[in-house]
Amino acid sequence: MRSNVPSDAVDVSDVQGLVRFGFGHLTEACYLLLRIRDAASARAWLTAALPLVSTAVKLPQKPSTAMQVAFTVSGLRAIGVGDEVVSGFSAEFVSGMAGDQSRSRRLGDIGANAPDGWEWGGPGSEPDVLVILLADVGMLEDWRRQVESGSFHDGFETLACLPTSNLHNNEPFGFRDGISQPDIDWPRQRTPGTTELTYTNIVALGEFLLGYPNEYGKYTDRPLLDPLEEYADYLLSAEDDPSRKDLCRNGTYLVIRQLEQDVRGFWRFADQAAKSDPKERLRLAEAMVGREIGGDPLAPLNPSAIPGVDYVPGAPSNCFTYDQDPEATRCPFGAHLRRANPRNVDLPGRPAWFLSRWLRMLGWGIKSFRDDALASTRFHRILRRGREYGPGLGIEDALRQEPANDPKRGLNFVCLNANISRGFEFVQGAWLMSTTFNGLNDENDPVLGNAAAAGDCPYTGNFSIPRVGAPPQVLAGMQQVVTVRGGAYFFLPSLSALRYFCRRPTQTR
Amino acid sequence: MVAPIEPSKLGALRNLLLSMNSRPGEADPHNTLVPFGEFETLHFARFVILDDQTTADYEAYGLPKPFYPLSLAFMGDFDGDYDAFVQALCQHAGAGLRRIFSHCAGYDPNADLARWLREREHRPSTYFFDWRGRTVRQLLEEKELHLALASYLRQNPELATRPALEVRDRLRQFVDKELAEGRIRLTPESTTPLAWRVRNTMHLILVPLALLLATPLLLIYAPFYFFQLRRRENSDPEIVPRPNQDHVTKLAALEDHNVTNQFSAMGGLKPGLFRRLTGVFVLWIINYSTRHVFVRGRLARVLTIHSASWTFIDGGKRLFFASNYDGNLESYMDDFVNKVAFGLNVTFSNGLGYPKTRWLILDGAKNEQAFRYYIRRHELPTQVWYNAQAGLTNANLERNGRIRKGIDARAMTEEEARALVALL
């Protein structure tokens, strides 16, 4: 049942801007990974820096700088949030991305991806705080100096500063990126039904912002505080329980992973598989990704418009589902795009009548092991906010002998979701890294995959491309071309929660 | 089979069970106690210590926390009949089983093992098996067939451009050769025993007949039933705290070492006869569907379950659920919530503390987070788990079966041949 609470408009001035904007016009950026050295100084810095934190308010003039602040679980503890409150955050967040071997196994963080080998975020190098700095061309250094002033250096030790580069909307392999994003229902007009039969790109606000109903019409579990607690009046009330204060309202979880991309390895593999035929090489690479290199989808466009997908003149179309490609002869079942967002609905076949719907729910009409094998997409959407690092590299250059001191390239993957388990971890574990995805086997994601053996299924290094009237083309011996170099789960608080953190007395006091 | 454990021997039993594993929670098929791999009719097996963490939930009804001795459950999914399997088990693993059961209360080393097991047998009220009649031998042979054909195609890439019927002919010739040279085997399906078929047909007819005869009574009772049901649904307490993190960590450590996972869970039924009888009736109906309808690779919309069983224990006061499924727990739970919530509701809502349902099938699991907490909290670590078809998902098994059928078929259209070739 939906909770009967008024759907008040969201106070976007309380939400950090990254939830609403990608800040694409700010082409310079870096991610500061910090350890809290001294809580009092850290709080003093945060108090002074609060006005610099960008909000989700649309400004008449685009800003020339932006800053965002997020905390890991150790960061919350270090800044003085009590254990009782901390334990109310989601279990994944409390445990951390690298905090549990079983999680690492599920996420594919084994072998070369294992947290033991991470540059940051692994055992002993978990950050407390993430500060994201964004700026116009040439302004980042000044901006960083300005932010790192006052008691910053007394409060924090810098573990790492992840640089970014501007590859003009392409990711390092050369593909157009960031085309598909969920359309967040800011006006709170969407009331998802139990069984949605139409694919929509509009997603309930509660999937990306805590404190609001999600796609199930429920409020995601989070810590609610006694209003009588010290400084709790800095916080907003919980919509679903107005007698409690909601530390997480207008906040969300931020997942970051540093993904190093072996651009040369990717193109060399495609080149070998294509016997150095440039057209075939491109076709194979595009099949792995699921898009043309310029960004157009391999799957045929949808005959009708998709709610929440805007037509942007001159930009690659995002108006497609896989309904028009059931045999996957256009876009392979295992292509990265098709794994990451299968664009399906709650009940395939979309039976309109009550009886046919119930028969369908009882499993009638399933003809093969691939009919209805997928989880419904709308419960597993993430908002991507990542940025590339390292210099660009064209295909031809990638195939040449690599120079000495070849710079590292990759993606600082960032995504936002209100439920890490149902969002990032599901997409990563049950879809991308899964060898059982959609009736496939012997393969996981052709781009992000670790090509690692999965239990008694030792041949994960395949990629199959279905063909019309012929056995699928199978690329064997896929190499791992993306390696995880670091990662962590952060909480991206609201502005009011940040103010509360500034006031929070340390536990030792 | 369920037997209470002698409390003083619990630690020793845990260690003994641990010694059977080669990976966390996964049995070594050749372990010396119960060499599961030697039983060629055995699909899955498990030992679970029924250590229910939720018995105090009865206090929500103002009832005292009931006492149940810790028990050991041993279960298997096998081809053929019970007696034959137990006999084979006692013959080949008698000593090991005796050693395990010597940790159980009232175990008599001189007792006849088969009889001892039979006396403690608990048949599931509902049992689902993904593909009735597909034996371990058959699925392992079909796996080899698929591997052989796939590698043949890899070695003969020129076939990719040939008409599908021609490809099929070549594949058939290849299979004939391999069969003749004994490199692969395709044992013809053994006939189902007549007695079993008669029993099954009787069941097929008698259950609806009994229901039909009882219809007038059921119709008269229905309004009262639903009145009672709704009253209870409105007042029954929901007990869905977040599961203890240590418990979850222990469970997760046993998962995702393979493409298939095990799941064991238990809980007490809500107090009173109403819920007990509802549970019995509902499971009886569902068992009819799993015996006659859902016999071809799917349980309603879920295609990833190999087997699932609902078993009453402790005189019907508690329910034990066990299953084997493909993929990770997150996707399994996702199927529960988004594909078969009504099925979960109708069976588990008679369990203590289950998320609130309406009319037995609505809501419940749709309260996604509460449901996940409920399930995880009631889940039990499976100490020993054996899977004869490791590495094979339901999708793989069905594909392999289709390939064999396509190879066996006498004649075929070009289109059918194309579908066959696309499977390889």
Chai-1 contact restraints between the chains, C-beta under 6 A:
chainA,res_idxA,chainB,res_idxB,connection_type,confidence,min_distance_angstrom,max_distance_angstrom,comment,restraint_id
A,S102,B,A252,contact,1.0,0.0,6.0,A-B,restraint_1
A,S102,B,A253,contact,1.0,0.0,6.0,A-B,restraint_2
A,R105,B,D256,contact,1.0,0.0,6.0,A-B,restraint_3
A,R106,B,D256,contact,1.0,0.0,6.0,A-B,restraint_4
A,R106,B,N328,contact,1.0,0.0,6.0,A-B,restraint_5
A,Y216,B,E368,contact,1.0,0.0,6.0,A-B,restraint_6
A,D221,B,Q369,contact,1.0,0.0,6.0,A-B,restraint_7
A,L362,B,A300,contact,1.0,0.0,6.0,A-B,restraint_8
A,G363,B,R298,contact,1.0,0.0,6.0,A-B,restraint_9
A,G363,B,A300,contact,1.0,0.0,6.0,A-B,restraint_10
A,G363,B,R301,contact,1.0,0.0,6.0,A-B,restraint_11
A,I366,B,R298,contact,1.0,0.0,6.0,A-B,restraint_12
A,F369,B,L303,contact,1.0,0.0,6.0,A-B,restraint_13
A,F369,B,A395,contact,1.0,0.0,6.0,A-B,restraint_14
A,F369,B,E398,contact,1.0,0.0,6.0,A-B,restraint_15
A,D372,B,R301,contact,1.0,0.0,6.0,A-B,restraint_16
A,A373,B,L303,contact,1.0,0.0,6.0,A-B,restraint_17
A,A375,B,S331,contact,1.0,0.0,6.0,A-B,restraint_18
A,A375,B,D334,contact,1.0,0.0,6.0,A-B,restraint_19
A,S376,B,N338,contact,1.0,0.0,6.0,A-B,restraint_20
A,F426,B,E330,contact,1.0,0.0,6.0,A-B,restraint_21
A,G429,B,N328,contact,1.0,0.0,6.0,A-B,restraint_22
A,A430,B,N328,contact,1.0,0.0,6.0,A-B,restraint_23
A,A430,B,E330,contact,1.0,0.0,6.0,A-B,restraint_24
A,A430,B,S331,contact,1.0,0.0,6.0,A-B,restraint_25
A,T435,B,V259,contact,1.0,0.0,6.0,A-B,restraint_26
A,T436,B,V259,contact,1.0,0.0,6.0,A-B,restraint_27
A,T436,B,D326,contact,1.0,0.0,6.0,A-B,restraint_28
A,T436,B,G327,contact,1.0,0.0,6.0,A-B,restraint_29
A,T436,B,T393,contact,1.0,0.0,6.0,A-B,restraint_30
A,G439,B,A395,contact,1.0,0.0,6.0,A-B,restraint_31
A,N441,B,N396,contact,1.0,0.0,6.0,A-B,restraint_32
A,A454,B,V259,contact,1.0,0.0,6.0,A-B,restraint_33
A,G455,B,H257,contact,1.0,0.0,6.0,A-B,restraint_34
A,G455,B,N258,contact,1.0,0.0,6.0,A-B,restraint_35
A,G455,B,V259,contact,1.0,0.0,6.0,A-B,restraint_36
A,D456,B,N258,contact,1.0,0.0,6.0,A-B,restraint_37
A,D456,B,A390,contact,1.0,0.0,6.0,A-B,restraint_38
A,D456,B,G391,contact,1.0,0.0,6.0,A-B,restraint_39
A,C457,B,V259,contact,1.0,0.0,6.0,A-B,restraint_40
A,C457,B,G391,contact,1.0,0.0,6.0,A-B,restraint_41
A,G469,B,R418,contact,1.0,0.0,6.0,A-B,restraint_42
A,A470,B,A160,contact,1.0,0.0,6.0,A-B,restraint_43
A,P471,B,L153,contact,1.0,0.0,6.0,A-B,restraint_44
A,P471,B,V421,contact,1.0,0.0,6.0,A-B,restraint_45
A,P471,B,L424,contact,1.0,0.0,6.0,A-B,restraint_46
